[in-house]
Each structure stands twice: as structure tokens, then as C-alpha cells.
Amino acid sequence: MDYADVCVLVPTYNEAETIAEVVASYRDEGFHNVLVIDGDSTDGTRELAEEAGAHVVVQRGSGKGQAVREAVEEHVEATYVLMLDGDGTYEAGDATKMLDPLTEGYEHVIGDRFADMRPGAMTRLNKVGNRIINRAFAFIHGQDFRDILSGYRAFTRESFLDMTLTSDGFGIETEMAVECAKRGIETTVVPTTYYPRPNGSDTNLNPVRDGGIIFLELYRRAKTNNPLFYFGSVGLTSTATGVGLAGYVAYEWFVRAISHEVIAVVSAAGILFGVQLLMFGVLSDLILSLHREQMKRIEELE
């Protein structure tokens, strides 16, 4: 691949401790088109990035997701994009194997941090959370990308523009993974090295808050990619709750001769609501399958 066709995209916010070294390392690898899109840092990140040879843009809004969308849509003209965080946790030497699959027909590449994670690179809580999220993604969306939260990505600009992305924060990686699964974007995973953040470099990630946002994003996106799970999970919960309440009412009536009319009505409503959602989920899944089949035929004809 001609590196002149690649834009190295680095979204940043207060990464003064690491950004100069990150930019310099990729320029040393032969990438001269390094774009740093900054969330209005207050620690000199922009100045250090410019001195290291990057082109720096201040994003209009806030959050990593908004920064990535704005950068690709308005500032990137290259055919390929290599995206990474500015915290010095990724290896510039892995850039070639991240980009190589794009020349083989793939449109999106995810760097698997767990393939070579150095000691101290991730807390035990974050490791457990990442594993759970990856398992949930594979179960809900039917694709195992091994590390959907990885910030090390390579993709074609065209495939990115085909995605429907709305997340403003750290949910952008999850959205991109879901869109790849949903739209059939040819995606592969390559092993990469993941280092601890250098001393003095503080993370902007809140494990509890951002983890909750990611789980909600996974579930919300299931509505159009796996409606049977989306509606069925709520339907099963409602039905199980109704059945549980019904069992309690029956026990009280037959054993203790106590009547619970209100709980009985709630139980019946829960069961009916749950069954309706399950039926709606099955029908939605059928419609989605037919839609995908028709889209596939249209693409073959084209």
C-alpha cells in the first residue's frame, strides 16, 4: 500500500504527555498524513502535535465519536484511514499489518489488544468488562470480532461513510462494530500490541459510566440487527414476571385462601404483553431476513 493514500487519524483530549511521541512514531514509519483532531485540550496537546509534524484540527463539538465523524466526513480525503488513540498504548510498528487486509478486499480492520497485552495495560475490572461486552456482542449480533472496543482501526473512507453513526463519546467503536455486522462490511481482526499508559497520562474513560453506555448501545442497536433478541428479551422478562406473579396468586388462593385481584390483573397483563412482544420479535426477524435476502439479490443484479 502507498502510505500517501493513508490518513493516520488521532482523536485527542489532553494527551500532552504522549501525543508528540505518537505522531513522531507514525511519521518515522513513513506516514506523513497525520491528522490530530482535538477536543479543545487545555494542556498544550495541539501545539506539541503540530511541532511533531501533524495537521491539527479543533473539533466543533465534544466527545470521541463526534470527533471521528467530523474528521472523516470533513477533513479526510485519503482512501484509507488508520485510527488510533493518542495515549501511546498502540504500536506504530503494527500499522502495516493493520493496513494490509485493506489491500486484500477487507473494508474494516480491528486491532485485537488481547493478542499481546502488556502487564498493567488494562485493569482487571476493564478486562472483565471487555470480555463480557465482546461475548454480548457476539451473542446479539452474530459476529465475533474479539475486541470491539479496540481504538486501533483501519478502514476505507467509503465504508465509514456508509455507516450510520450517532454516538458522541466512547460508544463510537461499538457503533462501528455493529454497523460492520449489520451492513455486511468485510471485517477482519489482526493481533496487535497494547501497552500501559505512560506515567503522567490520565485516561478520559470512566469504566462504569462508559461501560453502561456501551451496553445500552449494544442493546439499542439490536433493534435493527437482531429484533428477535431486542423484543424477545423484554417479552421473556415480562412473561416470566407475569408467570411468577400468577404462581404467587395461585399459591395464596389455594393454600391460604387469600385473594389478590390486583396482582392477578397485573400478572395477566404481564403475560399478554410479553407474548405480544415475542410474536412481534418473531415477525420483525422474519421481515429483516426477507429484507436482507432482497438486498443481496439486488446487489447481485447490480
C-alpha positions as CSV (number, residue, x, y, z in Angstrom):
1,M,0.0,0.0,0.0
2,D,1.1,3.5,-0.8
3,Y,1.2,5.3,2.5
4,A,0.3,8.5,0.6
5,D,-3.2,7.0,0.4
6,V,-3.5,6.7,4.2
7,C,-4.5,9.2,6.8
8,V,-3.5,8.5,10.3
9,L,-6.3,9.8,12.4
10,V,-5.7,10.5,16.1
11,P,-8.6,11.9,18.2
12,T,-7.2,13.6,21.3
13,Y,-8.1,15.4,24.5
14,N,-5.4,16.4,27.0
15,E,-2.8,14.0,25.7
16,A,0.3,16.3,26.1
17,E,2.3,13.6,27.8
18,T,2.2,11.3,24.8
19,I,1.0,12.9,21.6
20,A,4.4,14.2,20.3
21,E,5.9,10.7,20.6
22,V,2.8,9.1,18.9
23,V,2.9,11.5,16.0
24,A,6.7,11.1,15.6
25,S,6.5,7.3,15.7
26,Y,4.0,7.1,12.8
27,R,5.9,9.7,10.7
28,D,9.0,7.5,11.3
29,E,7.1,4.6,9.9
30,G,6.5,6.6,6.7
31,F,3.1,8.2,7.3
32,H,3.2,11.9,6.5
33,N,-0.5,12.5,6.6
34,V,-1.2,12.5,10.3
35,L,-4.4,14.3,11.4
36,V,-4.9,15.1,15.0
37,I,-8.5,16.2,15.8
38,D,-8.5,17.7,19.2
39,G,-11.4,18.2,21.7
40,D,-10.1,21.7,22.7
41,S,-7.3,20.4,25.0
42,T,-6.0,22.8,27.7
43,D,-2.6,21.1,28.3
44,G,-0.8,22.0,25.1
45,T,-1.7,18.9,23.1
46,R,-2.3,20.8,19.9
47,E,1.0,22.7,19.9
48,L,3.0,19.5,20.7
49,A,1.2,17.6,17.9
50,E,1.9,20.4,15.4
51,E,5.6,20.5,16.4
52,A,5.8,16.8,15.8
53,G,4.5,17.2,12.3
54,A,0.8,16.6,12.5
55,H,-2.0,18.5,10.9
56,V,-4.2,19.7,13.8
57,V,-7.9,20.5,13.8
58,V,-10.1,21.5,16.7
59,Q,-13.4,19.7,16.7
60,R,-16.6,21.7,16.8
61,G,-18.4,19.5,19.4
62,S,-17.2,17.3,22.1
63,G,-16.5,13.5,22.5
64,K,-14.5,11.0,20.6
65,G,-17.4,9.8,18.5
66,Q,-18.2,13.3,17.2
67,A,-14.5,13.9,16.6
68,V,-14.1,10.8,14.4
69,R,-17.2,11.5,12.4
70,E,-16.3,15.2,11.8
71,A,-12.7,14.2,10.9
72,V,-13.6,11.6,8.3
73,E,-16.5,13.4,6.8
74,E,-14.9,16.9,6.5
75,H,-11.1,16.6,6.8
76,V,-10.0,13.3,5.4
77,E,-9.6,12.9,1.7
78,A,-7.4,9.8,1.7
79,T,-8.7,6.4,0.6
80,Y,-7.7,4.6,3.8
81,V,-7.9,5.7,7.4
82,L,-5.7,4.3,10.3
83,M,-7.4,5.4,13.5
84,L,-5.7,5.2,16.9
85,D,-5.8,6.8,20.3
86,G,-3.2,9.4,21.2
87,D,-2.2,7.9,24.6
88,G,0.8,5.9,23.4
89,T,-0.8,2.5,24.1
90,Y,-0.6,1.3,20.4
91,E,2.4,0.1,18.5
92,A,3.3,2.1,15.4
93,G,5.1,-1.0,14.0
94,D,1.7,-2.7,13.8
95,A,0.4,-0.2,11.2
96,T,1.5,-2.3,8.2
97,K,-0.4,-5.4,9.3
98,M,-3.4,-3.3,10.2
99,L,-3.5,-1.9,6.7
100,D,-2.5,-5.0,4.6
101,P,-6.0,-6.6,4.8
102,L,-7.5,-3.5,3.1
103,T,-5.5,-4.3,0.0
104,E,-6.9,-7.9,0.1
105,G,-10.6,-6.8,-0.1
106,Y,-11.4,-6.2,3.5
107,E,-13.1,-2.8,4.3
108,H,-12.6,-2.7,8.1
109,V,-9.8,-4.0,10.4
110,I,-9.9,-4.2,14.2
111,G,-6.7,-4.5,16.2
112,D,-7.0,-7.2,18.9
113,R,-5.4,-5.8,22.0
114,F,-5.7,-9.1,23.9
115,A,-3.4,-10.8,21.5
116,D,-0.4,-9.1,23.1
117,M,-1.5,-7.1,26.1
118,R,1.5,-6.0,28.2
119,P,1.3,-6.2,32.0
120,G,-0.5,-3.2,33.5
121,A,-2.1,-2.2,30.2
122,M,-5.6,-2.8,31.5
123,T,-7.1,-3.2,35.0
124,R,-8.8,-6.4,36.0
125,L,-12.2,-4.7,36.0
126,N,-11.7,-3.4,32.5
127,K,-10.6,-6.9,31.3
128,V,-13.7,-8.5,32.7
129,G,-15.9,-5.7,31.3
130,N,-14.3,-6.1,27.9
131,R,-14.8,-9.8,27.9
132,I,-18.4,-9.5,28.8
133,I,-19.1,-6.9,26.2
134,N,-17.4,-8.9,23.5
135,R,-19.4,-12.0,24.4
136,A,-22.6,-10.0,24.5
137,F,-21.8,-8.5,21.0
138,A,-21.1,-12.0,19.6
139,F,-24.4,-13.3,21.0
140,I,-26.6,-10.4,20.0
141,H,-25.1,-9.6,16.6
142,G,-23.8,-13.0,15.5
143,Q,-20.2,-11.9,14.8
144,D,-17.1,-12.5,16.9
145,F,-14.7,-9.5,16.4
146,R,-12.8,-10.5,19.6
147,D,-12.2,-6.8,20.7
148,I,-14.9,-4.5,19.6
149,L,-13.8,-1.7,22.0
150,S,-10.3,-1.5,20.4
151,G,-9.4,2.0,19.4
152,Y,-6.9,0.7,16.8
153,R,-8.8,0.5,13.5
154,A,-8.1,0.6,9.8
155,F,-10.8,1.1,7.3
156,T,-11.7,2.5,3.9
157,R,-13.2,6.0,4.0
158,E,-16.0,4.8,1.7
159,S,-17.1,2.0,4.1
160,F,-17.1,4.5,7.0
161,L,-19.4,6.9,5.1
162,D,-21.8,4.0,4.6
163,M,-22.2,3.6,8.3
164,T,-25.0,5.3,10.4
165,L,-23.1,6.6,13.4
166,T,-24.6,8.8,16.1
167,S,-22.5,8.3,19.2
168,D,-20.6,11.3,20.5
169,G,-18.5,9.5,23.1
170,F,-16.6,6.3,23.6
171,G,-19.5,4.3,22.1
172,I,-18.2,5.0,18.6
173,E,-16.1,1.8,18.5
174,T,-19.2,-0.3,19.4
175,E,-21.3,1.5,16.8
176,M,-18.7,0.8,14.1
177,A,-18.6,-2.9,15.0
178,V,-22.4,-3.1,15.0
179,E,-22.6,-1.4,11.6
180,C,-20.0,-3.8,10.2
181,A,-22.1,-6.7,11.3
182,K,-25.3,-5.1,10.2
183,R,-24.2,-3.9,6.7
184,G,-22.1,-6.9,5.9
185,I,-18.9,-4.8,5.7
186,E,-16.0,-7.1,5.2
187,T,-14.2,-7.1,8.5
188,T,-11.2,-8.9,9.9
189,V,-9.2,-8.9,13.2
190,V,-5.5,-8.7,13.5
191,P,-3.3,-9.2,16.6
192,T,-1.7,-6.0,18.0
193,T,0.4,-5.0,20.9
194,Y,-1.3,-3.0,23.7
195,Y,0.9,-1.0,26.2
196,P,0.1,0.6,29.5
197,R,-0.4,4.3,29.5
198,P,2.8,6.2,30.3
199,N,3.2,7.8,33.7
200,G,1.5,11.2,33.9
201,S,-1.0,10.2,31.2
202,D,-4.5,10.0,32.6
203,T,-7.4,8.2,31.0
204,N,-10.6,10.0,30.0
205,L,-12.5,6.8,30.3
206,N,-14.9,6.1,33.2
207,P,-15.3,2.3,33.3
208,V,-18.7,2.3,35.0
209,R,-20.3,5.2,33.1
210,D,-18.9,4.4,29.7
211,G,-19.4,0.7,30.2
212,G,-23.1,1.3,30.8
213,I,-23.3,3.5,27.7
214,I,-21.7,0.7,25.6
215,F,-24.1,-1.9,26.9
216,L,-27.1,0.3,26.2
217,E,-25.7,1.0,22.7
218,L,-25.4,-2.8,22.1
219,Y,-29.0,-3.3,23.1
220,R,-30.3,-0.3,21.2
221,R,-28.6,-1.3,18.0
222,A,-30.1,-4.9,18.3
223,K,-33.4,-3.4,17.3
224,T,-32.5,-3.2,13.6
225,N,-29.9,-6.0,13.5
226,N,-31.4,-8.7,15.8
227,P,-35.1,-7.8,16.5
228,L,-35.9,-11.2,17.9
229,F,-33.4,-10.6,20.7
230,Y,-34.4,-7.0,21.2
231,F,-38.1,-7.6,21.6
232,G,-37.8,-11.2,22.8
233,S,-35.6,-10.3,25.8
234,V,-38.2,-7.8,27.1
235,G,-41.0,-10.2,26.1
236,L,-39.5,-13.1,28.1
237,T,-38.8,-10.9,31.1
238,S,-42.4,-9.7,31.1
239,T,-43.8,-13.2,30.6
240,A,-41.6,-14.6,33.3
241,T,-42.6,-11.9,35.7
242,G,-46.3,-12.5,34.9
243,V,-46.0,-16.2,35.4
244,G,-44.2,-15.6,38.7
245,L,-46.9,-13.3,39.9
246,A,-49.6,-15.8,38.8
247,G,-47.9,-18.6,40.8
248,Y,-47.9,-16.4,43.8
249,V,-51.6,-15.6,43.4
250,A,-52.4,-19.3,42.9
251,Y,-50.5,-20.3,46.0
252,E,-52.2,-17.6,48.1
253,W,-55.6,-18.6,46.8
254,F,-55.3,-22.4,47.2
255,V,-53.1,-22.6,50.3
256,R,-54.1,-19.6,52.4
257,A,-57.5,-18.7,50.8
258,I,-56.4,-15.2,50.2
259,S,-57.4,-13.3,47.1
260,H,-55.1,-10.9,45.2
261,E,-57.2,-9.5,42.4
262,V,-54.9,-6.5,41.6
263,I,-51.8,-8.7,41.4
264,A,-53.8,-11.2,39.3
265,V,-54.6,-8.5,36.8
266,V,-51.0,-7.3,36.7
267,S,-49.9,-10.9,36.1
268,A,-52.3,-11.4,33.2
269,A,-51.2,-8.1,31.7
270,G,-47.5,-9.0,32.0
271,I,-48.1,-12.4,30.3
272,L,-50.1,-10.9,27.5
273,F,-47.6,-8.1,26.9
274,G,-44.7,-10.5,26.9
275,V,-46.3,-12.9,24.5
276,Q,-47.2,-10.0,22.1
277,L,-43.6,-8.8,22.2
278,L,-42.3,-12.3,21.5
279,M,-44.7,-12.5,18.5
280,F,-43.6,-9.1,17.3
281,G,-40.0,-10.1,17.6
282,V,-40.5,-13.2,15.5
283,L,-42.3,-11.2,12.8
284,S,-39.7,-8.5,12.8
285,D,-37.0,-11.1,12.5
286,L,-38.8,-12.6,9.5
287,I,-39.1,-9.2,7.8
288,L,-35.4,-8.5,8.4
289,S,-34.4,-11.8,6.9
290,L,-36.6,-11.2,3.8
291,H,-35.1,-7.7,3.6
292,R,-31.5,-9.0,3.7
293,E,-32.4,-11.6,1.1
294,Q,-33.8,-9.0,-1.3
295,M,-30.9,-6.6,-0.8
296,K,-28.5,-9.5,-1.5
297,R,-30.4,-10.2,-4.8
298,I,-30.3,-6.5,-5.7
299,E,-26.6,-6.4,-5.1
300,E,-26.0,-9.5,-7.3
301,L,-28.0,-8.0,-10.1
302,E,-26.1,-4.7,-9.9
